[in-house]
């Protein structure tokens, strides 16, 4: 396997850090674009990337702006559209052919992937979502919401501590240990970011009929971070005739960081192989 680190410039000159994994002995024609969740980074999916490379896929895993090694204000966007434009910038840089490219988005990365496919149609041939952010399960006090909404207008960069309990992300103690020591994991978000995320969720739900590509959703049954109840009804309203929903009853939020992640990743790869061939 070959591994490269590339730095790109977004349209507003924000530095974007991108990881690329490619098979060393084969010229793979397919590419998996991994889009990580909030507060984390693309490097947390190296194990998934390596598995796909063994199946003759190229893998591109960027750090979203404000995350990981990328530039920008930590966990902040002025407009959610910036995430979408950044993905398109990455896709163009690597000359990813739409019919040979799939996106795998986790949590907030799932929301980014949904809005990417709804906004810039026919850029990818298939979409995989793991525990997508279409509703928030983490309890946020009403007073905090009201204060945050006011600050999102007056001081959008005002920061709030993340209320996510790491124990809700996975049952794997080894992954939790690495997470606790990871300096790239975010600990807070801005008021402006939070309400941009909420607007994007509403739009993703309202424009569900704009999703017309093959779509697989893998949802954690014991999710305490995103609302798992929202996904099923939403999936029934999308415009695609090729949808599949897989609920993992005992899993927590990060299904690809659970102890049986290989089984989940293999099922995802098998589903994608039926829709995107390697020729």
Beta strands, then each sheet from edge to edge (+ up, - down):
strand 1: 2-9
strand 2: 15-22
strand 3: 30-35
strand 4: 57-62
strand 5: 101-106
strand 6: 126-130
strand 7: 159-161
strand 8: 188-190
strand 9: 214-220
strand 10: 243-248
sheet 1: 1+ 2- 4+ 3+ 5+ 6+ 9+ 10+
sheet 2: 7+ 8-
end
